[in-house]
Amino acid sequence: MASRHQDSVSFYKDLEKECNKRIHAYTNCLTFTHAIGKAIENHLDHVVIQQEVINNWLALFDIPLKDDFANLAQKKVDCEEKIDHLEDTLFMLIRGLKKDNSELKKLNKSLCDLLCLIENEVKDLKANRIKTLKTDLEDLRMLFND
């Protein structure tokens, strides 16, 4: 059974080699190459003509072309990039604003503490000045009473 299988495999390999030799013999010549080249050129000319006809019909019926969709897709990508950039900028601004608000709260607390300290100092100074004025008045009274 294995030898029969081996024989069929070798038979098909030999057949493949023979077919490849014949194909190579037919296609490995200048005439075939020129003929294929002309056929490809004719096909490409036909494709270009068909594309022009199709584009003319699409333009006539006001149907968007493949290039229109490509331009639209590019504009969409550009808009998405701009939106991403705006989101990043907005995120950075919000983060900076939060940091600034935190600093302002600290500064406000410091200013409130300083204001309380100054108010206490002013009260003390006024109280001291009133005491000083009272003692000065007492001294003047004493001078006039004497």
Secondary structure, 3 states (H helix, E strand, C coil): CHHHHHHHHHHHHHHHHHHHHHHHHHHCCHHHHHHHHHHHHHHHHHHHHHHHHHHHHHHHCCCCCHHHHHHHHHHHHHHHHHHHHHHHHHHHHHHHHHHHHHHHHHHHHHHHHHHHHHHHHHHHHHHHHHHHHHHHHHHHHHHHHC
